[in-house]
Amino acid sequence: MNYDAQEAALGLLGLCPNNLSPLVTTPTIPAKRKQGPNSTIIIQDDSNDNSNDKKDNSQEDIRCICGFTYDDGFSIACDDCSRWCHAACFDIVEGEVPEEWFCWECFPRPVDSERAARFQRERLKGLQVGPEKKQRRQSVAAIEGGKRKRRLSMVQQPQQQPVVPNEDEHIDIDEPWTHSYVHITQDVVPEDTCIKLRRQAHHWRGITAISDTPLQPVCLPPNSPLPPPTIIKPISSPTNVRPPSYAVHTTSPIPSSQLITPYTSCITPSSLYLSDSLNSYAHLGMPKPFVHLLGPPLDIVLDSRIAGDRSRFVRSGCRPNAVLRPVLCGQPRESETLTFGVFSLRDLKANEEVVLGWEWDDGNAVHALPALVETPGMFP
């Protein structure tokens, strides 16, 4: 090893030169690197300082043109000598850090040290940074083996506490039944079916309205009060195998022959429903759930399997207390068409389930059950 280099290294460490070779008699401390000719920064010469406790600046120290050595949280390192400088002193902003950057000594160029010092003094007044040293991050180049471009802030930001919801806070959650269909406010009717319903509405308003028809229409007076609202309640199943089902209940007493709720659906000719093999009408002998067939003179089907309103959940049973009927408005109009609603057959109590009658086909075997109950031996 070169004795001059060894002597310089031991002198930096403050070791006694007695352990050196006899050829070395006096320890020599190397002088600091001289300023470049174009540099405007003033470095204090402490070559006369004999204190052994003072150490040379490391590569992690801030050595900027402003003369301040505090870490402002956003600094940049020279790609040649690894000198750390304040990025703000060189007009480098967040998001625009160059891929390669060299200090003013490795790449001589004019710099404005007075402006940088004035900027840092004003910044110190606002931040009120103390004189204590801050712990430096380990070199990114030493960890990743690459070049250092920037240093993130050493100031730890206060962690935001997680927001704990209030246990008493009310949270609106959609009921499951609201996702089982598309809610509509008006009937979906094809043009040809709409013309038929309009013609039938005009016919019922004439003299034939006094005749006995299978489907007795209801004429609501103008400005008639709205019916009391209904409520949807789930039906508990003895097993969890079946999908959830629901029923419509009243919220207040309803007198007989009064409108319980409008029935909104997709209206199509019944012939289309009966001819579709997917509906399995010949096998079931009755329409599928959420479907209602209305015979002559309308011959239509009210289908709310896909689109409808809350009234679609009205169930059918052996003891009906409601019926589906066509509705006429109070005053005739040129474009008047029929709508439909659920009407009470008797006085209904509050919180009573609304039930329609079964719609069995006339040729279904279920119609032979009363005779079979009365005469059990009629069949061998």
C-alpha positions in Angstrom: 0.0 0.0 0.0 1.2 3.5 -0.8 2.5 5.1 2.4 1.1 8.5 1.4 -2.4 7.0 1.0 -2.1 5.1 4.2 -0.9 8.1 6.1 -3.8 10.2 4.7 -6.4 7.5 5.7 -5.0 7.3 9.2 -4.9 11.0 9.5 -8.6 11.2 8.6 -9.4 8.5 11.3 -7.3 10.3 13.9 -5.0 7.3 14.6 -1.6 7.6 16.1 1.2 7.3 13.5 3.4 5.2 15.8 2.0 2.0 14.2 3.2 3.1 10.8 6.3 2.2 9.1 9.5 3.8 10.5 9.8 5.6 7.2 6.8 7.7 8.2 7.6 10.3 10.8 4.8 12.9 10.8 1.1 12.3 10.1 -0.4 14.4 7.3 -4.1 15.4 7.0 -5.1 15.8 3.4 -6.5 19.1 2.4 -10.1 19.5 1.3 -11.0 19.6 -2.4 -10.5 23.0 -3.8 -13.4 24.9 -5.4 -13.8 25.0 -9.1 -13.2 28.2 -10.9 -16.9 28.6 -11.8 -18.3 27.8 -8.4 -19.9 30.5 -6.4 -20.4 28.6 -3.2 -18.1 29.5 -0.3 -16.8 26.5 1.7 -15.3 27.2 5.1 -11.7 26.2 5.4 -11.2 24.3 8.7 -7.7 22.9 7.9 -6.4 24.6 11.1 -9.0 22.7 13.2 -7.1 20.1 15.3 -10.1 18.5 16.8 -10.2 14.8 16.2 -14.0 14.5 16.8 -14.9 16.4 13.7 -15.5 14.1 10.7 -15.6 14.8 7.1 -19.0 15.1 5.3 -20.3 11.8 4.1 -22.0 11.2 0.8 -25.4 11.2 2.5 -24.9 14.8 3.8 -26.5 17.8 2.0 -23.9 19.9 0.3 -25.8 22.4 -1.8 -25.1 25.7 -3.4 -27.3 27.4 -0.8 -24.9 26.5 2.0 -27.6 24.9 4.1 -27.1 21.3 5.2 -30.6 20.4 6.4 -32.8 17.9 4.6 -35.9 19.6 3.1 -37.4 16.2 2.1 -36.8 16.5 -1.6 -33.1 16.3 -2.7 -31.2 15.0 -5.7 -27.8 13.3 -6.0 -25.1 13.9 -8.6 -24.6 10.9 -10.8 -20.8 11.4 -10.8 -19.8 12.3 -7.2 -23.0 11.4 -5.4 -23.3 14.8 -3.9 -26.8 15.5 -2.4 -28.3 18.9 -3.2 -31.7 20.5 -2.6 -33.8 20.0 -5.8 -35.5 23.3 -5.3 -32.2 25.2 -5.5 -31.9 23.9 -9.1 -35.5 24.6 -10.1 -36.3 20.9 -10.1 -40.0 20.1 -9.1 -41.9 17.0 -8.2 -42.7 14.8 -11.2 -39.9 16.4 -13.4 -36.8 14.7 -12.0 -34.2 14.3 -14.8 -32.9 10.8 -15.6 -29.2 12.1 -15.3 -28.1 15.0 -13.2 -24.6 16.4 -12.4 -23.6 19.0 -9.8 -22.0 22.3 -10.7 -18.5 20.9 -9.9 -18.7 17.8 -12.1 -20.5 19.7 -14.8 -19.3 23.4 -14.5 -22.1 25.9 -15.2 -23.3 29.2 -13.8 -25.4 28.8 -10.7 -27.2 31.4 -8.5 -26.2 30.6 -5.0 -27.6 33.8 -3.5 -31.1 33.1 -4.8 -30.9 29.6 -3.5 -29.7 30.7 -0.1 -32.5 33.4 0.1 -35.1 30.8 -0.9 -33.9 28.3 1.8 -33.8 31.0 4.5 -37.4 31.9 3.8 -38.3 28.2 3.8 -36.6 27.7 7.1 -38.6 30.5 8.7 -41.8 28.9 7.6 -40.9 25.3 8.5 -39.0 26.3 11.7 -36.6 23.4 11.3 -34.6 22.6 14.4 -30.8 22.3 14.4 -30.8 18.6 15.3 -29.7 16.2 12.6 -32.2 13.9 10.9 -31.5 10.3 10.2 -30.4 9.7 6.6 -31.9 7.0 4.4 -29.7 4.2 3.3 -28.4 4.8 -0.2 -30.8 3.5 -2.8 -27.8 2.7 -5.0 -26.4 0.5 -2.3 -29.7 -1.4 -2.0 -30.7 -1.7 -5.7 -27.3 -1.3 -7.3 -28.6 1.6 -9.4 -28.2 5.3 -9.5 -29.9 7.6 -7.1 -32.2 10.2 -8.6 -34.2 11.6 -5.7 -34.7 11.3 -2.0 -38.2 11.2 -0.5 -39.1 13.2 2.6 -37.8 12.1 5.9 -40.7 13.7 7.7 -43.2 11.1 8.8 -46.7 12.1 7.8 -49.3 11.5 10.5 -51.2 8.3 9.7 -54.9 8.8 9.2 -57.0 6.9 11.6 -59.5 4.5 10.0 -63.0 5.7 9.9 -65.1 3.5 12.2 -68.8 3.6 11.2 -71.2 4.6 14.0 -73.1 1.5 15.2 -76.3 3.6 15.4 -76.0 5.0 11.9 -78.7 3.9 9.6 -77.6 2.3 6.3 -80.0 1.9 3.5 -79.7 -1.6 1.9 -81.9 -2.7 -1.0 -84.3 -5.5 -0.2 -83.5 -8.8 -2.1 -86.9 -8.7 -3.9 -86.2 -5.4 -5.6 -83.5 -7.1 -7.7 -85.7 -9.9 -9.0 -87.5 -7.8 -11.6 -87.4 -4.5 -13.5 -89.7 -1.9 -12.0 -92.0 -0.1 -14.4 -94.7 2.5 -13.8 -96.7 1.9 -17.0 -97.8 -1.2 -18.9 -95.7 -2.5 -21.7 -98.2 -3.2 -24.5 -97.5 -4.0 -28.2 -99.3 -1.7 -30.7 -101.8 -4.3 -31.9 -102.7 -5.3 -28.4 -103.0 -1.6 -27.4 -105.5 -1.0 -30.2 -107.6 -3.9 -29.0 -107.6 -2.7 -25.5 -108.6 0.8 -26.6 -111.4 -0.6 -28.7 -112.7 -2.7 -25.8 -112.5 0.3 -23.4 -114.7 2.3 -25.9 -117.1 -0.6 -26.2 -117.5 -0.9 -22.4 -118.3 2.8 -22.1 -121.3 2.2 -24.4 -124.7 0.5 -23.9 -123.0 -2.9 -23.5 -121.5 -1.8 -20.2 -124.8 -2.7 -18.5 -124.6 -6.3 -19.7 -123.1 -9.0 -17.7 -119.6 -9.6 -18.8 -117.1 -12.2 -17.5 -114.7 -9.4 -16.7 -116.6 -6.6 -15.0 -114.7 -3.3 -15.6 -114.3 -0.8 -12.9 -114.7 2.9 -13.6 -112.7 5.0 -11.2 -114.1 8.5 -10.5 -111.9 11.5 -11.4 -109.5 12.6 -8.6 -110.2 9.5 -6.7 -108.0 9.1 -3.6 -105.0 6.8 -3.9 -105.3 3.4 -2.2 -103.4 2.8 1.0 -99.9 1.5 0.4 -99.1 -2.1 0.6 -96.1 -3.8 2.1 -93.9 -6.8 0.9 -93.2 -9.5 3.5 -91.0 -12.5 3.1 -92.5 -16.0 3.6 -90.5 -18.3 5.9 -89.9 -21.7 4.3 -89.6 -24.8 6.4 -86.5 -25.8 4.4 -83.8 -23.7 2.9 -83.9 -25.5 -0.4 -86.6 -23.3 -1.9 -85.8 -19.8 -3.2 -87.1 -16.9 -1.1 -90.7 -16.0 -1.7 -92.7 -12.9 -0.7 -96.4 -11.8 -0.2 -98.3 -8.6 -0.4 -100.0 -7.4 2.9 -102.2 -4.4 3.6 -101.2 -1.6 5.9 -104.7 -0.4 6.8 -108.3 -1.7 6.5 -109.7 -1.7 3.0 -113.5 -2.0 2.3 -115.0 -4.3 -0.2 -114.8 -3.6 -3.9 -112.0 -1.0 -3.4 -108.7 -0.8 -5.3 -105.9 -2.3 -3.4 -103.0 -1.7 -5.8 -102.6 -1.1 -9.5 -101.2 -4.1 -11.5 -98.5 -3.1 -13.9 -97.1 -5.7 -16.3 -96.3 -6.6 -19.9 -99.6 -7.2 -21.8 -99.5 -9.7 -24.7 -102.2 -11.8 -26.4 -102.9 -15.0 -24.6 -102.5 -17.1 -27.8 -98.8 -16.3 -27.8 -98.4 -17.4 -24.2 -100.4 -20.7 -24.7 -98.5 -21.6 -27.9 -95.0 -21.2 -26.3 -93.8 -24.6 -25.2 -91.5 -23.0 -22.7 -94.5 -21.9 -20.6 -95.7 -25.6 -20.3 -99.3 -24.6 -20.0 -100.7 -27.9 -21.2 -98.6 -29.7 -18.6 -99.2 -27.4 -15.7 -102.8 -26.6 -16.4 -102.3 -23.1 -15.1 -100.1 -20.0 -15.8 -96.7 -19.8 -14.2 -96.0 -17.6 -11.2 -96.3 -13.8 -11.8 -98.5 -14.5 -14.9 -102.3 -14.0 -15.1 -104.6 -15.0 -17.9 -107.7 -13.0 -18.7 -110.3 -14.7 -21.0 -112.9 -13.3 -23.4 -113.5 -10.7 -24.5 -109.9 -9.5 -23.8 -107.9 -12.8 -24.2 -104.7 -11.3 -22.9 -102.0 -12.3 -20.5 -100.5 -10.0 -17.8 -96.9 -11.1 -17.5 -94.8 -9.6 -14.7 -92.0 -12.2 -14.6 -89.4 -9.7 -16.0 -91.0 -6.3 -15.6 -93.7 -5.1 -13.2 -94.3 -3.4 -9.9 -94.8 -4.5 -6.3 -98.2 -6.0 -7.0 -96.5 -8.9 -8.9 -95.9 -10.5 -5.5 -99.7 -11.0 -4.9 -100.0 -14.8 -4.5 -102.8 -17.2 -5.5 -104.7 -19.4 -3.0 -107.8 -21.4 -2.2 -109.4 -18.6 -0.2 -109.1 -15.5 -2.3 -110.0 -12.1 -1.0 -109.0 -10.1 -4.1 -109.5 -10.2 -7.9 -107.9 -8.7 -11.0 -110.1 -6.3 -13.0 -109.7 -3.9 -15.9 -109.9 -0.2 -15.0 -111.4 2.7 -16.9 -110.5 6.3 -16.1 -113.1 8.8 -14.9 -113.4 10.7 -18.1 -113.1 9.2 -21.6 -110.2 10.1 -23.8 -109.4 9.5 -27.5 -106.3 7.5 -26.7 -107.8 5.8 -23.7 -106.7 2.2 -23.0 -107.4 -0.3 -20.3 -105.3 -0.7 -17.2 -105.6 -3.3 -14.5 -105.7 -3.4 -10.8 -106.2 -5.7 -7.8 -109.6 -5.1 -6.0 -110.9 -6.4 -2.7 -113.7 -9.0 -2.7 -114.5 -8.4 1.0 -113.5 -6.1 3.8 -109.8 -6.5 4.4 -108.1 -6.0 7.8 -104.8 -4.3 8.4 -101.7 -6.5 7.9 -103.8 -9.1 6.0 -102.3 -10.9 3.0 -103.8 -10.1 -0.4 -104.7 -13.4 -2.2 -106.0 -14.0 -5.7 -107.9 -17.1 -6.8 -106.3 -20.0 -8.7 -106.5 -19.9 -12.5 -106.8 -23.6 -13.3 -107.6 -24.7 -16.8 -111.2 -25.9 -17.3 -110.0 -29.3 -18.5 -107.5 -29.9 -15.7 -108.1 -32.8 -13.4 -108.2 -30.6 -10.3 -111.8 -29.8 -11.1 -112.7 -33.4 -10.5 -111.4 -33.3 -6.9 -114.7 -32.1 -5.3 -116.6 -34.9 -6.8 -114.0 -37.4 -5.7 -114.2 -36.1 -2.1 -117.9 -36.5 -2.0 -117.9 -40.0 -3.6 -114.6 -41.6 -2.9 -115.6 -44.9 -4.5 -116.4 -43.5 -7.9 -113.0 -44.6 -9.1 -111.8 -48.2 -8.8 
